[in-house]
Amino acid sequence: MSIRPARRSAPPLAVVRLAVALRRLLLRAADAVVPGYLAVYDKMMGAPTTVLLHVVARLRIPDLIEEHGPLTADELAARTGSDADALGRVMRALVSSNVFQRAGDDRFAHNGVSRALITGRFGTIRGFAEFFGLPPLLRAWAELPQTVARGGSAFGRAHGRDIWAWMGEDDVARAAFVEGMSDITEQAAPSIAAAYPFNEVRRLCDVGGGSGMVLAAVLAWHPHLEGVLYDAPEMLAEAPPRLAANGVSDRVECVPGSFFERVPSGCDAYLIKTVLHNWPDEGALKILENCRAAMRPGQRLIVVDFLYERPSTLISYMDIAGLAIFADGRERRRADFERLFQKAGFRIGRVRPIPGDQAVIEGVAVA
Ligand SMILES: C[S@@+](CC[C@H](N)C(=O)[O-])C[C@H]1O[C@@H](n2cnc3c(N)ncnc32)[C@H](O)[C@@H]1O
């Protein structure tokens, strides 16, 4: 995986929203021109498609095609140690879903969609394509009917522990997750760095900051800032190359720990990005209370998370992923954040939407 400096400019929110709205309209139109059962049939293929994407991402087929140009199923199978017939059928199914295209009779080539599966490119989603098709996650989805019947996290029902405990022990899953999370966070980072007046902050703690992508980007944009990266020790182990690539290693202290036990004190602002949505209200409240305990009145908590304002496919499916694979997490409306903030000792401050159905939501610690 290549690691790049994160300093880029943010895409205009209005342009992103327009493109997403246009795509939604076209997808609806595509459903409207065929009988309903054909549209349903396509949607029923969601689970197989998750697995097909997992297969090609895991085998790094997109990297091979990028490196060598269009390849046949036999050539791809020889380079990956796979069964040529099965791999060829996987590739043909993906071509039918507009991932890859045919080049001549028997070669497979990139198209705009499959290029988003090339390792290390800006805008890639390869890591998540591998991660979301891992067998333990598919087993969690299979428990969703039981969750609908009785509530509770499907992952917990399938595996008897939460996804973070599993990832702490599974190196393949953790590597794919860190790569995927860092790649999508890299795309969001310029919008976050631009959406909040970080010039008002001196020392920023990133709570559940993962491999440090957001903190690195914010510090790269704001040279006066110092940072504390707080996460589980296995996650922090992934941070040094990313901090180094952004030239911010000497301004970041990595602190291992659990946000359910404590959050480090001594910073004047706290950032928490796409963490609260992984947890139900009790968990999210505990994390917020521990942030508040580390803070003085008037200090700022900067929450970056999904904001459930309109039911887009992205946020609706993230909400269901919370139920199925995260520890009974959920997406929240502004009123939900206000309620949790108030219980934990914050009042809501500035709220700035950013692309991807997310927002930067400020909480001000009250006395
Ligand atoms: C969805 S990821 C977000 C990572 C990062 N904030 C980002 O947006 O790129 C959630 C993070 O929460 C961390 N996490 C989970 N449980 C934790 C705990 N008990 N204490 C500290 N961090 C935890 C995970 O290791 C992971 O890095």
Ligand as a Chemical Component Dictionary entry (heavy atoms), coordinates in Angstrom:
data_LIG
# 
_chem_comp.id                   LIG 
_chem_comp.type                 NON-POLYMER 
_chem_comp.pdbx_formal_charge   0 
_chem_comp.three_letter_code    LIG 
# 
loop_
_chem_comp_atom.comp_id 
_chem_comp_atom.atom_id 
_chem_comp_atom.alt_atom_id 
_chem_comp_atom.type_symbol 
_chem_comp_atom.charge 
_chem_comp_atom.model_Cartn_x 
_chem_comp_atom.model_Cartn_y 
_chem_comp_atom.model_Cartn_z 
_chem_comp_atom.pdbx_ordinal 
LIG C1  C1  C 0  -14.554 3.557 12.013 1  
LIG S1  S1  S 1  -12.953 3.650 12.695 2  
LIG C2  C2  C 0  -12.598 5.388 12.544 3  
LIG C3  C3  C 0  -11.117 5.681 12.509 4  
LIG C4  C4  C 0  -10.756 7.154 12.274 5  
LIG N1  N1  N 0  -11.386 8.012 13.260 6  
LIG C5  C5  C 0  -11.143 7.561 10.861 7  
LIG O1  O1  O 0  -12.209 8.153 10.691 8  
LIG O2  O2  O -1 -10.377 7.281 9.936  9  
LIG C6  C6  C 0  -13.261 3.480 14.420 10 
LIG C7  C7  C 0  -12.008 3.513 15.277 11 
LIG O3  O3  O 0  -12.396 3.317 16.652 12 
LIG C8  C8  C 0  -11.368 2.581 17.261 13 
LIG N2  N2  N 0  -11.847 1.960 18.494 14 
LIG C9  C9  C 0  -12.761 0.972 18.635 15 
LIG N3  N3  N 0  -12.944 0.678 19.926 16 
LIG C10 C10 C 0  -12.094 1.499 20.629 17 
LIG C11 C11 C 0  -11.837 1.696 22.015 18 
LIG N4  N4  N 0  -12.494 0.976 22.949 19 
LIG N5  N5  N 0  -10.948 2.655 22.379 20 
LIG C12 C12 C 0  -10.286 3.405 21.442 21 
LIG N6  N6  N 0  -10.490 3.267 20.098 22 
LIG C13 C13 C 0  -11.388 2.318 19.696 23 
LIG C14 C14 C 0  -10.998 1.560 16.208 24 
LIG O4  O4  O 0  -9.737  0.960 16.465 25 
LIG C15 C15 C 0  -11.020 2.408 14.948 26 
LIG O5  O5  O 0  -9.768  2.966 14.666 27 
# 
loop_
_chem_comp_bond.comp_id 
_chem_comp_bond.atom_id_1 
_chem_comp_bond.atom_id_2 
_chem_comp_bond.value_order 
_chem_comp_bond.pdbx_ordinal 
LIG C1  S1  SING 1  
LIG S1  C2  SING 2  
LIG S1  C6  SING 3  
LIG C2  C3  SING 4  
LIG C3  C4  SING 5  
LIG C4  N1  SING 6  
LIG C4  C5  SING 7  
LIG C5  O1  DOUB 8  
LIG C5  O2  SING 9  
LIG C6  C7  SING 10 
LIG C7  O3  SING 11 
LIG C7  C15 SING 12 
LIG O3  C8  SING 13 
LIG C8  N2  SING 14 
LIG C8  C14 SING 15 
LIG N2  C9  SING 16 
LIG N2  C13 SING 17 
LIG C9  N3  DOUB 18 
LIG N3  C10 SING 19 
LIG C10 C11 SING 20 
LIG C10 C13 DOUB 21 
LIG C11 N4  SING 22 
LIG C11 N5  DOUB 23 
LIG N5  C12 SING 24 
LIG C12 N6  DOUB 25 
LIG N6  C13 SING 26 
LIG C14 O4  SING 27 
LIG C14 C15 SING 28 
LIG C15 O5  SING 29 
# 
